[in-house]
Amino acid sequence: MLVKPFQIHVSQHVLDDLRTRLEQTRWPDAASGAGWNYGTNMEYLKQIISYWSRGFDWREQEKRLNEFPQFRADVGGVTIHFIHERGRGPKPMPLILTHGWPSSFFEMTKIIPLLSDPASYGGDAKDAFDVVVPSLPGYGFSERPMEQKMTLEVIADIWTKLMVDVLGYRRFGAHGGDIGAGVATSLGRFHSEHLTGIHILAVGSPSLGQGTAPLTQAEQTYVSKVRLWEQEEGAYEHQQSTRPQTLAYGLNDSPAGLAAWIIEKFRSWSDCDGNIERRFSKDELLTNLTIYWVTETINSSIRLYYDHRHYEKSAQMLQRVEVPTGVTLTVEPVNRAPREWAERTYNVRRWTELPRGGHFAAFEEPELLAEEIRAFFRPLRDPT
């Protein structure tokens, strides 16, 4: 499988077209005093759109992203874009990091150096990793699959081929949150012979059929919280997993619409107390948005939700994950499961509840997360 070096370079025509669309945004009305209650706040979105059009320097962000060693390879019939940062230490452990939605590989860029070169950031060189950060199929600079259905199980197969067949690692670790946690779970479930362990920021729902222990009080409380969250926050997931194509026409045509759809999630799901720029600068928000825009991957990214709901049919998806598992929970309520909930599915070896940080933990709290990943994998390293 041929691996080709890759550098990001967006044509000026695409950037000029983006600017034109931004400047011609047709704004809707907004209820007086609505704030963020009805959705993305118009006043804030106008600030973002104005800065995206007149102040944001994509070329500077492109230059920074290209400082990471990037590649593309055909893996399992899908061209995958990935960063491959070699570790600086006596025996780096291979580790694949998987992002989620509405994120991109960009989310992991703060944590990559902390994991690949810990000694330069006050850590121990023995904790170094060879870090691989792919863009999910249909995201960023990876190919947009048009025929193959992209389920978590399929992505786990592709990741295994990438790590084992393309990069030559016999065994490796995996980390992820959101969709990435589901991919890491599938790696541990279906490719355990290659997995040293998995580290996740969210735990999936266990099988609760006949013969399983009744829910504890903590589990019942958690299930109730998840249901309330789904009522208030879950409309996006229902739309994306049922009629993504209808949504895509507007999001792929209007950068303002794309920004409104994604920025609301960065505000709602992060640990920002309602002030999104407490966690993310405008440049950071717009770098992620611009990756979606210039690659035209919003449709293929949300189509993954449809594929997961309609094609993830394997009964094995409910099997227990026996590989060593580390769980780090942020303060995001929907992911703050009790340990006994996770232990129904996972072989939990390390459990940590962080005092801060939300859905985008690798970007919000990279130091805290990096230390958790190092600590979990430390006893799993090959001592020879």
MINU-897402 format. One record per residue (C-alpha): residue number from 1; residue in one letter; x, y, z. Coordinates in pm, 1 decimal. Layout:
MINU-897402
{n=NUM&res=a&X=X&Y=Y&Z=Z}
...
***
This chain:
MINU-897402
{n=1&res=m&X=0.0&Y=0.0&Z=0.0}
{n=2&res=l&X=162.1&Y=322.1&Z=-121.2}
{n=3&res=v&X=195.5&Y=600.8&Z=133.0}
{n=4&res=k&X=226.3&Y=946.2&Z=-19.7}
{n=5&res=p&X=345.8&Y=1256.3&Z=166.2}
{n=6&res=f&X=72.9&Y=1518.8&Z=178.7}
{n=7&res=q&X=63.6&Y=1894.8&Z=226.7}
{n=8&res=i&X=-250.1&Y=2102.0&Z=255.0}
{n=9&res=h&X=-291.9&Y=2367.7&Z=-11.8}
{n=10&res=v&X=-634.3&Y=2511.1&Z=-82.4}
{n=11&res=s&X=-669.9&Y=2684.9&Z=-416.1}
{n=12&res=q&X=-714.2&Y=3060.9&Z=-406.0}
{n=13&res=h&X=-1030.0&Y=3025.1&Z=-612.2}
{n=14&res=v&X=-1193.4&Y=2826.6&Z=-330.3}
{n=15&res=l&X=-1092.7&Y=3088.4&Z=-73.4}
{n=16&res=d&X=-1215.8&Y=3374.2&Z=-293.2}
{n=17&res=d&X=-1548.2&Y=3198.9&Z=-342.3}
{n=18&res=l&X=-1576.4&Y=3149.3&Z=33.7}
{n=19&res=r&X=-1520.8&Y=3519.3&Z=95.0}
{n=20&res=t&X=-1784.4&Y=3613.2&Z=-160.4}
{n=21&res=r&X=-2039.6&Y=3381.7&Z=-1.3}
{n=22&res=l&X=-1963.2&Y=3515.6&Z=345.3}
{n=23&res=e&X=-2009.4&Y=3874.8&Z=234.2}
{n=24&res=q&X=-2339.1&Y=3790.8&Z=65.5}
{n=25&res=t&X=-2493.0&Y=3613.9&Z=363.1}
{n=26&res=r&X=-2869.7&Y=3665.5&Z=378.5}
{n=27&res=w&X=-2947.5&Y=3695.8&Z=746.5}
{n=28&res=p&X=-3273.1&Y=3571.1&Z=902.8}
{n=29&res=d&X=-3460.5&Y=3755.8&Z=1173.6}
{n=30&res=a&X=-3414.2&Y=3669.6&Z=1539.3}
{n=31&res=a&X=-3647.6&Y=3691.1&Z=1836.6}
{n=32&res=s&X=-3576.0&Y=3982.8&Z=2066.6}
{n=33&res=g&X=-3355.6&Y=3885.0&Z=2360.2}
{n=34&res=a&X=-3321.2&Y=3529.1&Z=2228.4}
{n=35&res=g&X=-2956.3&Y=3490.8&Z=2325.1}
{n=36&res=w&X=-2864.1&Y=3129.9&Z=2249.3}
{n=37&res=n&X=-3200.2&Y=2985.4&Z=2353.4}
{n=38&res=y&X=-3329.3&Y=2937.9&Z=1999.3}
{n=39&res=g&X=-2992.2&Y=2822.6&Z=1865.6}
{n=40&res=t&X=-2679.9&Y=3001.3&Z=1751.3}
{n=41&res=n&X=-2683.3&Y=3363.2&Z=1861.7}
{n=42&res=m&X=-2701.9&Y=3596.2&Z=1560.4}
{n=43&res=e&X=-2487.7&Y=3872.9&Z=1710.5}
{n=44&res=y&X=-2203.9&Y=3631.2&Z=1778.7}
{n=45&res=l&X=-2240.9&Y=3460.1&Z=1442.1}
{n=46&res=k&X=-2216.5&Y=3795.7&Z=1264.8}
{n=47&res=q&X=-1887.3&Y=3856.3&Z=1445.7}
{n=48&res=i&X=-1759.8&Y=3517.7&Z=1331.9}
{n=49&res=i&X=-1869.9&Y=3568.9&Z=970.9}
{n=50&res=s&X=-1716.9&Y=3915.9&Z=955.6}
{n=51&res=y&X=-1386.2&Y=3787.2&Z=1091.9}
{n=52&res=w&X=-1392.2&Y=3480.6&Z=862.7}
{n=53&res=s&X=-1437.5&Y=3711.5&Z=564.6}
{n=54&res=r&X=-1199.7&Y=3996.3&Z=653.5}
{n=55&res=g&X=-960.3&Y=3895.3&Z=929.0}
{n=56&res=f&X=-902.0&Y=3519.3&Z=933.2}
{n=57&res=d&X=-576.3&Y=3408.8&Z=768.4}
{n=58&res=w&X=-624.2&Y=3057.5&Z=634.5}
{n=59&res=r&X=-278.5&Y=3057.1&Z=477.7}
{n=60&res=e&X=-123.2&Y=3102.0&Z=822.1}
{n=61&res=q&X=-328.3&Y=2814.5&Z=962.4}
{n=62&res=e&X=-244.0&Y=2603.5&Z=659.4}
{n=63&res=k&X=125.7&Y=2669.1&Z=723.1}
{n=64&res=r&X=91.8&Y=2560.6&Z=1087.7}
{n=65&res=l&X=-93.1&Y=2242.4&Z=996.6}
{n=66&res=n&X=171.9&Y=2158.5&Z=739.6}
{n=67&res=e&X=436.2&Y=2156.3&Z=1013.3}
{n=68&res=f&X=298.3&Y=1811.5&Z=1103.5}
{n=69&res=p&X=413.4&Y=1518.2&Z=887.0}
{n=70&res=q&X=104.3&Y=1430.3&Z=685.6}
{n=71&res=f&X=33.8&Y=1147.6&Z=443.5}
{n=72&res=r&X=-239.5&Y=986.2&Z=238.2}
{n=73&res=a&X=-277.5&Y=617.6&Z=161.3}
{n=74&res=d&X=-534.6&Y=387.4&Z=8.8}
{n=75&res=v&X=-650.0&Y=173.0&Z=299.6}
{n=76&res=g&X=-921.8&Y=-84.4&Z=246.2}
{n=77&res=g&X=-1038.0&Y=92.2&Z=-69.1}
{n=78&res=v&X=-1060.8&Y=436.3&Z=96.5}
{n=79&res=t&X=-796.6&Y=708.4&Z=72.4}
{n=80&res=i&X=-713.9&Y=812.7&Z=427.5}
{n=81&res=h&X=-535.9&Y=1132.3&Z=531.6}
{n=82&res=f&X=-329.5&Y=1108.4&Z=849.1}
{n=83&res=i&X=-59.2&Y=1266.1&Z=1059.3}
{n=84&res=h&X=223.4&Y=1033.0&Z=1163.6}
{n=85&res=e&X=440.0&Y=1192.2&Z=1430.9}
{n=86&res=r&X=728.0&Y=970.0&Z=1542.8}
{n=87&res=g&X=794.1&Y=956.7&Z=1914.8}
{n=88&res=r&X=1109.1&Y=1092.0&Z=2075.7}
{n=89&res=g&X=1200.1&Y=836.1&Z=2338.6}
{n=90&res=p&X=1372.4&Y=500.2&Z=2388.8}
{n=91&res=k&X=1080.2&Y=286.0&Z=2268.5}
{n=92&res=p&X=772.7&Y=482.1&Z=2156.8}
{n=93&res=m&X=439.8&Y=297.7&Z=2168.2}
{n=94&res=p&X=221.3&Y=321.9&Z=1856.3}
{n=95&res=l&X=-102.1&Y=507.8&Z=1932.5}
{n=96&res=i&X=-387.6&Y=605.0&Z=1703.4}
{n=97&res=l&X=-607.7&Y=901.2&Z=1800.7}
{n=98&res=t&X=-956.6&Y=932.4&Z=1651.5}
{n=99&res=h&X=-1159.0&Y=1253.3&Z=1649.6}
{n=100&res=g&X=-1536.6&Y=1287.9&Z=1636.0}
{n=101&res=w&X=-1801.2&Y=1524.8&Z=1497.9}
{n=102&res=p&X=-1815.4&Y=1822.3&Z=1449.6}
{n=103&res=s&X=-1444.0&Y=1809.0&Z=1501.0}
{n=104&res=s&X=-1157.0&Y=1713.8&Z=1270.7}
{n=105&res=f&X=-797.2&Y=1596.5&Z=1292.5}
{n=106&res=f&X=-719.8&Y=1956.7&Z=1389.9}
{n=107&res=e&X=-856.4&Y=1889.4&Z=1739.7}
{n=108&res=m&X=-562.0&Y=1659.1&Z=1811.2}
{n=109&res=t&X=-286.4&Y=1901.3&Z=1710.9}
{n=110&res=k&X=-239.6&Y=2038.2&Z=2063.9}
{n=111&res=i&X=-196.5&Y=1696.1&Z=2218.0}
{n=112&res=i&X=29.2&Y=1538.2&Z=1953.4}
{n=113&res=p&X=356.2&Y=1694.8&Z=2078.0}
{n=114&res=l&X=269.0&Y=1617.8&Z=2440.9}
{n=115&res=l&X=238.8&Y=1249.0&Z=2353.3}
{n=116&res=s&X=516.9&Y=1215.9&Z=2097.2}
{n=117&res=d&X=778.2&Y=1417.8&Z=2287.1}
{n=118&res=p&X=681.0&Y=1419.1&Z=2656.5}
{n=119&res=a&X=1032.6&Y=1501.8&Z=2776.1}
{n=120&res=s&X=1011.5&Y=1843.8&Z=2609.2}
{n=121&res=y&X=699.1&Y=1920.6&Z=2815.7}
{n=122&res=g&X=812.9&Y=1810.9&Z=3160.3}
{n=123&res=g&X=733.0&Y=1441.7&Z=3114.5}
{n=124&res=d&X=933.2&Y=1122.6&Z=3084.6}
{n=125&res=a&X=1077.9&Y=1020.6&Z=2746.3}
{n=126&res=k&X=983.1&Y=660.8&Z=2831.1}
{n=127&res=d&X=617.7&Y=763.8&Z=2789.2}
{n=128&res=a&X=665.3&Y=864.8&Z=2424.4}
{n=129&res=f&X=424.0&Y=748.9&Z=2154.2}
{n=130&res=d&X=439.3&Y=717.7&Z=1778.7}
{n=131&res=v&X=121.8&Y=918.9&Z=1721.0}
{n=132&res=v&X=-107.9&Y=852.8&Z=1426.4}
{n=133&res=v&X=-400.5&Y=1090.5&Z=1373.4}
{n=134&res=p&X=-621.6&Y=1001.6&Z=1077.2}
{n=135&res=s&X=-911.0&Y=1201.0&Z=941.9}
{n=136&res=l&X=-1221.3&Y=983.9&Z=960.9}
{n=137&res=p&X=-1346.0&Y=861.6&Z=620.8}
{n=138&res=g&X=-1555.1&Y=1141.8&Z=475.4}
{n=139&res=y&X=-1390.2&Y=1403.8&Z=698.5}
{n=140&res=g&X=-1126.7&Y=1661.3&Z=613.3}
{n=141&res=f&X=-869.5&Y=1544.9&Z=362.1}
{n=142&res=s&X=-973.4&Y=1179.5&Z=367.9}
{n=143&res=e&X=-1179.9&Y=1046.4&Z=78.9}
{n=144&res=r&X=-1556.7&Y=1085.4&Z=78.6}
{n=145&res=p&X=-1689.9&Y=728.6&Z=43.6}
{n=146&res=m&X=-1981.9&Y=717.5&Z=-198.1}
{n=147&res=e&X=-2049.1&Y=344.5&Z=-211.0}
{n=148&res=q&X=-1912.4&Y=181.1&Z=104.0}
{n=149&res=k&X=-2115.0&Y=229.3&Z=422.5}
{n=150&res=m&X=-1906.5&Y=379.9&Z=701.2}
{n=151&res=t&X=-1989.6&Y=213.5&Z=1031.5}
{n=152&res=l&X=-1773.6&Y=207.6&Z=1342.2}
{n=153&res=e&X=-1686.4&Y=-153.2&Z=1267.9}
{n=154&res=v&X=-1576.1&Y=-69.8&Z=911.6}
{n=155&res=i&X=-1365.5&Y=223.0&Z=1033.8}
{n=156&res=a&X=-1200.5&Y=-2.8&Z=1293.7}
{n=157&res=d&X=-1111.9&Y=-243.6&Z=1011.2}
{n=158&res=i&X=-959.6&Y=43.1&Z=812.1}
{n=159&res=w&X=-763.8&Y=170.3&Z=1113.3}
{n=160&res=t&X=-622.5&Y=-177.8&Z=1174.3}
{n=161&res=k&X=-510.0&Y=-201.9&Z=812.2}
{n=162&res=l&X=-355.1&Y=143.8&Z=840.1}
{n=163&res=m&X=-162.5&Y=61.5&Z=1156.5}
{n=164&res=v&X=-64.3&Y=-298.6&Z=1077.0}
{n=165&res=d&X=-46.1&Y=-330.4&Z=699.4}
{n=166&res=v&X=49.8&Y=24.1&Z=599.8}
{n=167&res=l&X=261.8&Y=144.3&Z=892.2}
{n=168&res=g&X=389.3&Y=-194.7&Z=1006.5}
{n=169&res=y&X=289.9&Y=-186.9&Z=1372.7}
{n=170&res=r&X=208.7&Y=-531.0&Z=1511.1}
{n=171&res=r&X=34.4&Y=-392.7&Z=1821.6}
{n=172&res=f&X=-87.4&Y=-46.0&Z=1907.2}
{n=173&res=g&X=-303.8&Y=154.0&Z=2143.9}
{n=174&res=a&X=-612.9&Y=354.9&Z=2054.7}
{n=175&res=h&X=-773.5&Y=666.8&Z=2199.8}
{n=176&res=g&X=-1089.9&Y=852.2&Z=2110.6}
{n=177&res=g&X=-1386.0&Y=1054.3&Z=2223.8}
{n=178&res=d&X=-1731.7&Y=1082.1&Z=2068.9}
{n=179&res=i&X=-1722.8&Y=884.3&Z=1739.8}
{n=180&res=g&X=-1357.9&Y=815.6&Z=1815.4}
{n=181&res=a&X=-1455.8&Y=636.4&Z=2135.7}
{n=182&res=g&X=-1687.3&Y=415.6&Z=1933.5}
{n=183&res=v&X=-1408.3&Y=339.4&Z=1687.7}
{n=184&res=a&X=-1167.6&Y=259.9&Z=1972.7}
{n=185&res=t&X=-1431.3&Y=31.1&Z=2124.8}
{n=186&res=s&X=-1470.6&Y=-152.3&Z=1792.8}
{n=187&res=l&X=-1093.6&Y=-185.8&Z=1768.3}
{n=188&res=g&X=-1083.7&Y=-344.4&Z=2111.7}
{n=189&res=r&X=-1381.9&Y=-564.8&Z=2037.5}
{n=190&res=f&X=-1289.1&Y=-692.1&Z=1689.1}
{n=191&res=h&X=-910.8&Y=-652.0&Z=1667.2}
{n=192&res=s&X=-796.2&Y=-739.7&Z=2017.9}
{n=193&res=e&X=-496.9&Y=-934.6&Z=1887.6}
{n=194&res=h&X=-345.9&Y=-602.8&Z=1773.3}
{n=195&res=l&X=-459.3&Y=-380.0&Z=2061.2}
{n=196&res=t&X=-242.0&Y=-304.6&Z=2360.9}
{n=197&res=g&X=-536.0&Y=-119.8&Z=2514.0}
{n=198&res=i&X=-795.6&Y=145.7&Z=2445.4}
{n=199&res=h&X=-846.5&Y=479.9&Z=2615.4}
{n=200&res=i&X=-1185.6&Y=647.2&Z=2575.2}
{n=201&res=l&X=-1366.7&Y=964.6&Z=2674.6}
{n=202&res=a&X=-1717.0&Y=819.0&Z=2642.5}
{n=203&res=v&X=-1858.6&Y=474.4&Z=2714.4}
{n=204&res=g&X=-2117.0&Y=306.6&Z=2496.7}
{n=205&res=s&X=-2448.0&Y=170.4&Z=2619.7}
{n=206&res=p&X=-2415.6&Y=-187.4&Z=2746.2}
{n=207&res=s&X=-2634.0&Y=-482.5&Z=2660.6}
{n=208&res=l&X=-2912.4&Y=-494.0&Z=2918.7}
{n=209&res=g&X=-3093.1&Y=-807.0&Z=2812.0}
{n=210&res=q&X=-3206.5&Y=-1106.9&Z=3009.0}
{n=211&res=g&X=-2961.2&Y=-1227.3&Z=3269.3}
{n=212&res=t&X=-2787.5&Y=-893.9&Z=3325.8}
{n=213&res=a&X=-2773.4&Y=-732.2&Z=3667.2}
{n=214&res=p&X=-3039.9&Y=-468.4&Z=3738.6}
{n=215&res=l&X=-2935.0&Y=-104.2&Z=3710.3}
{n=216&res=t&X=-2792.2&Y=53.3&Z=4020.8}
{n=217&res=q&X=-2935.0&Y=380.8&Z=4148.5}
{n=218&res=a&X=-2639.4&Y=566.6&Z=3995.7}
{n=219&res=e&X=-2701.6&Y=399.6&Z=3661.5}
{n=220&res=q&X=-3071.5&Y=483.9&Z=3670.8}
{n=221&res=t&X=-2989.4&Y=846.3&Z=3744.6}
{n=222&res=y&X=-2740.6&Y=852.7&Z=3457.4}
{n=223&res=v&X=-2992.6&Y=705.2&Z=3211.4}
{n=224&res=s&X=-3242.2&Y=973.9&Z=3311.8}
{n=225&res=k&X=-2982.1&Y=1246.2&Z=3253.4}
{n=226&res=v&X=-2902.4&Y=1106.0&Z=2909.6}
{n=227&res=r&X=-3270.8&Y=1107.2&Z=2816.0}
{n=228&res=l&X=-3306.2&Y=1470.0&Z=2923.1}
{n=229&res=w&X=-2993.7&Y=1560.0&Z=2726.2}
{n=230&res=e&X=-3131.4&Y=1388.9&Z=2416.5}
{n=231&res=q&X=-3453.7&Y=1587.1&Z=2443.9}
{n=232&res=e&X=-3268.3&Y=1918.5&Z=2465.5}
{n=233&res=e&X=-2956.1&Y=1852.8&Z=2256.6}
{n=234&res=g&X=-3023.7&Y=1543.9&Z=2047.2}
{n=235&res=a&X=-3213.4&Y=1689.4&Z=1748.8}
{n=236&res=y&X=-2891.6&Y=1716.8&Z=1544.3}
{n=237&res=e&X=-2824.1&Y=1343.5&Z=1583.6}
{n=238&res=h&X=-3177.6&Y=1246.2&Z=1485.7}
{n=239&res=q&X=-3162.8&Y=1463.0&Z=1174.2}
{n=240&res=q&X=-2817.0&Y=1343.9&Z=1074.6}
{n=241&res=s&X=-2903.3&Y=979.5&Z=1123.6}
{n=242&res=t&X=-3234.1&Y=995.2&Z=937.2}
{n=243&res=r&X=-3223.5&Y=1265.1&Z=664.0}
{n=244&res=p&X=-2863.5&Y=1392.5&Z=633.0}
{n=245&res=q&X=-2892.5&Y=1468.8&Z=262.0}
{n=246&res=t&X=-3169.9&Y=1722.2&Z=319.5}
{n=247&res=l&X=-2955.6&Y=1903.4&Z=574.1}
{n=248&res=a&X=-2647.2&Y=1894.4&Z=352.6}
{n=249&res=y&X=-2782.5&Y=2118.1&Z=75.3}
{n=250&res=g&X=-2789.3&Y=2422.4&Z=296.9}
{n=251&res=l&X=-2472.6&Y=2345.4&Z=495.0}
{n=252&res=n&X=-2264.6&Y=2276.5&Z=183.4}
{n=253&res=d&X=-2389.2&Y=2592.1&Z=9.9}
{n=254&res=s&X=-2379.5&Y=2847.1&Z=291.5}
{n=255&res=p&X=-2069.1&Y=2899.3&Z=507.6}
{n=256&res=a&X=-2282.0&Y=3099.8&Z=751.0}
{n=257&res=g&X=-2519.3&Y=2805.6&Z=783.0}
{n=258&res=l&X=-2227.8&Y=2567.8&Z=832.3}
{n=259&res=a&X=-2081.5&Y=2793.2&Z=1101.2}
{n=260&res=a&X=-2414.8&Y=2818.6&Z=1282.4}
{n=261&res=w&X=-2461.5&Y=2439.7&Z=1281.3}
{n=262&res=i&X=-2114.3&Y=2361.4&Z=1413.2}
{n=263&res=i&X=-2037.8&Y=2653.9&Z=1644.3}
{n=264&res=e&X=-2349.7&Y=2589.6&Z=1849.7}
{n=265&res=k&X=-2208.8&Y=2246.2&Z=1934.4}
{n=266&res=f&X=-1869.2&Y=2383.4&Z=2031.7}
{n=267&res=r&X=-2042.4&Y=2619.0&Z=2273.4}
{n=268&res=s&X=-2298.0&Y=2371.9&Z=2410.7}
{n=269&res=w&X=-2066.3&Y=2074.1&Z=2451.1}
{n=270&res=s&X=-1748.6&Y=2239.1&Z=2577.7}
{n=271&res=d&X=-1666.9&Y=2341.1&Z=2932.9}
{n=272&res=c&X=-1698.7&Y=2713.1&Z=2857.7}
{n=273&res=d&X=-1979.7&Y=2835.5&Z=3088.0}
{n=274&res=g&X=-2159.4&Y=2984.5&Z=2787.6}
{n=275&res=n&X=-1856.2&Y=3184.4&Z=2670.3}
{n=276&res=i&X=-1726.0&Y=2991.6&Z=2370.7}
{n=277&res=e&X=-1407.5&Y=3195.7&Z=2340.2}
{n=278&res=r&X=-1312.7&Y=3097.3&Z=2691.7}
{n=279&res=r&X=-1210.8&Y=2769.4&Z=2527.9}
{n=280&res=f&X=-1162.9&Y=2840.8&Z=2158.9}
{n=281&res=s&X=-1030.1&Y=3144.6&Z=1978.7}
{n=282&res=k&X=-1198.3&Y=3262.6&Z=1660.9}
{n=283&res=d&X=-895.3&Y=3136.2&Z=1467.5}
{n=284&res=e&X=-935.7&Y=2788.3&Z=1617.7}
{n=285&res=l&X=-1308.7&Y=2774.3&Z=1547.8}
{n=286&res=l&X=-1256.3&Y=2893.9&Z=1192.0}
{n=287&res=t&X=-970.7&Y=2658.1&Z=1117.8}
{n=288&res=n&X=-1199.3&Y=2365.9&Z=1195.5}
{n=289&res=l&X=-1484.3&Y=2522.3&Z=995.6}
{n=290&res=t&X=-1261.4&Y=2599.3&Z=699.5}
{n=291&res=i&X=-1144.9&Y=2237.8&Z=685.4}
{n=292&res=y&X=-1507.9&Y=2130.6&Z=649.3}
{n=293&res=w&X=-1579.2&Y=2402.0&Z=393.5}
{n=294&res=v&X=-1284.0&Y=2365.1&Z=157.2}
{n=295&res=t&X=-1307.5&Y=1985.0&Z=150.9}
{n=296&res=e&X=-1688.3&Y=1989.3&Z=111.8}
{n=297&res=t&X=-1716.4&Y=1713.0&Z=369.9}
{n=298&res=i&X=-2008.9&Y=1824.9&Z=582.4}
{n=299&res=n&X=-2242.7&Y=1586.9&Z=397.7}
{n=300&res=s&X=-2010.2&Y=1287.2&Z=412.1}
{n=301&res=s&X=-1931.8&Y=1359.5&Z=778.4}
{n=302&res=i&X=-2294.4&Y=1359.6&Z=888.9}
{n=303&res=r&X=-2376.7&Y=1066.1&Z=660.7}
{n=304&res=l&X=-2170.2&Y=855.4&Z=899.0}
{n=305&res=y&X=-2453.1&Y=897.4&Z=1151.7}
{n=306&res=y&X=-2700.9&Y=750.2&Z=903.7}
{n=307&res=d&X=-2470.2&Y=460.5&Z=821.0}
{n=308&res=h&X=-2414.5&Y=384.6&Z=1187.6}
{n=309&res=r&X=-2786.9&Y=375.0&Z=1263.9}
{n=310&res=h&X=-2893.4&Y=179.5&Z=956.6}
{n=311&res=y&X=-2604.1&Y=-54.6&Z=883.3}
{n=312&res=e&X=-2434.1&Y=-130.7&Z=1218.1}
{n=313&res=k&X=-2619.1&Y=-460.5&Z=1252.5}
{n=314&res=s&X=-2363.5&Y=-703.4&Z=1390.6}
{n=315&res=a&X=-2475.6&Y=-881.0&Z=1707.9}
{n=316&res=q&X=-2109.7&Y=-880.8&Z=1806.3}
{n=317&res=m&X=-2136.8&Y=-504.0&Z=1861.5}
{n=318&res=l&X=-2270.3&Y=-583.7&Z=2209.1}
{n=319&res=q&X=-1989.4&Y=-819.8&Z=2305.3}
{n=320&res=r&X=-1777.8&Y=-728.3&Z=2605.2}
{n=321&res=v&X=-1447.1&Y=-556.0&Z=2533.0}
{n=322&res=e&X=-1178.5&Y=-753.8&Z=2711.5}
{n=323&res=v&X=-869.8&Y=-551.6&Z=2617.6}
{n=324&res=p&X=-746.3&Y=-320.7&Z=2896.2}
{n=325&res=t&X=-952.4&Y=-3.5&Z=2892.6}
{n=326&res=g&X=-887.8&Y=338.1&Z=3038.4}
{n=327&res=v&X=-1181.3&Y=573.5&Z=3086.3}
{n=328&res=t&X=-1137.5&Y=946.2&Z=3135.7}
{n=329&res=l&X=-1457.7&Y=1142.1&Z=3181.0}
{n=330&res=t&X=-1487.6&Y=1515.5&Z=3130.5}
{n=331&res=v&X=-1750.7&Y=1731.9&Z=3295.7}
{n=332&res=e&X=-1987.9&Y=1689.6&Z=2998.2}
{n=333&res=p&X=-2301.7&Y=1552.8&Z=3172.0}
{n=334&res=v&X=-2405.1&Y=1313.7&Z=2895.6}
{n=335&res=n&X=-2074.0&Y=1131.1&Z=2925.8}
{n=336&res=r&X=-2045.6&Y=1132.7&Z=3306.4}
{n=337&res=a&X=-2144.9&Y=768.6&Z=3344.3}
{n=338&res=p&X=-2094.2&Y=575.4&Z=3669.3}
{n=339&res=r&X=-1813.8&Y=323.1&Z=3666.2}
{n=340&res=e&X=-2045.7&Y=23.0&Z=3700.6}
{n=341&res=w&X=-2215.5&Y=127.0&Z=3374.3}
{n=342&res=a&X=-1882.1&Y=111.7&Z=3192.4}
{n=343&res=e&X=-1777.9&Y=-214.3&Z=3357.9}
{n=344&res=r&X=-2075.7&Y=-390.0&Z=3199.6}
{n=345&res=t&X=-1895.9&Y=-349.3&Z=2864.4}
{n=346&res=y&X=-1528.4&Y=-281.8&Z=2930.6}
{n=347&res=n&X=-1233.3&Y=-430.2&Z=3116.4}
{n=348&res=v&X=-1173.0&Y=-104.4&Z=3302.2}
{n=349&res=r&X=-816.3&Y=-70.6&Z=3431.4}
{n=350&res=r&X=-809.5&Y=303.2&Z=3496.4}
{n=351&res=w&X=-1095.8&Y=540.7&Z=3578.6}
{n=352&res=t&X=-1060.3&Y=917.6&Z=3606.2}
{n=353&res=e&X=-1318.1&Y=1194.5&Z=3631.7}
{n=354&res=l&X=-1156.6&Y=1522.0&Z=3527.4}
{n=355&res=p&X=-1235.6&Y=1843.5&Z=3716.6}
{n=356&res=r&X=-1270.5&Y=2041.7&Z=3392.8}
{n=357&res=g&X=-1288.3&Y=2001.2&Z=3018.5}
{n=358&res=g&X=-1571.7&Y=1906.6&Z=2788.0}
{n=359&res=h&X=-1648.7&Y=1727.2&Z=2464.4}
{n=360&res=f&X=-1336.0&Y=1848.1&Z=2284.9}
{n=361&res=a&X=-1096.6&Y=1743.9&Z=2559.4}
{n=362&res=a&X=-785.6&Y=1714.7&Z=2340.0}
{n=363&res=f&X=-826.8&Y=2081.6&Z=2254.2}
{n=364&res=e&X=-973.1&Y=2211.2&Z=2579.3}
{n=365&res=e&X=-742.7&Y=2034.8&Z=2827.0}
{n=366&res=p&X=-455.4&Y=1878.0&Z=2630.2}
{n=367&res=e&X=-218.9&Y=1859.0&Z=2926.8}
{n=368&res=l&X=-469.1&Y=1682.1&Z=3151.5}
{n=369&res=l&X=-569.1&Y=1440.0&Z=2879.4}
{n=370&res=a&X=-211.3&Y=1368.2&Z=2773.5}
{n=371&res=e&X=-117.7&Y=1277.6&Z=3129.2}
{n=372&res=e&X=-416.6&Y=1044.1&Z=3155.8}
{n=373&res=i&X=-323.3&Y=869.5&Z=2831.7}
{n=374&res=r&X=39.0&Y=833.0&Z=2943.0}
{n=375&res=a&X=-62.4&Y=701.0&Z=3284.3}
{n=376&res=f&X=-305.0&Y=445.1&Z=3142.1}
{n=377&res=f&X=-65.6&Y=299.9&Z=2887.0}
{n=378&res=r&X=243.4&Y=312.0&Z=3111.4}
{n=379&res=p&X=193.6&Y=-34.4&Z=3271.0}
{n=380&res=l&X=93.4&Y=-180.9&Z=2932.0}
{n=381&res=r&X=420.8&Y=-100.8&Z=2759.8}
{n=382&res=d&X=654.4&Y=-379.4&Z=2653.4}
{n=383&res=p&X=926.6&Y=-386.7&Z=2921.3}
{n=384&res=t&X=1186.0&Y=-538.8&Z=2687.4}
***
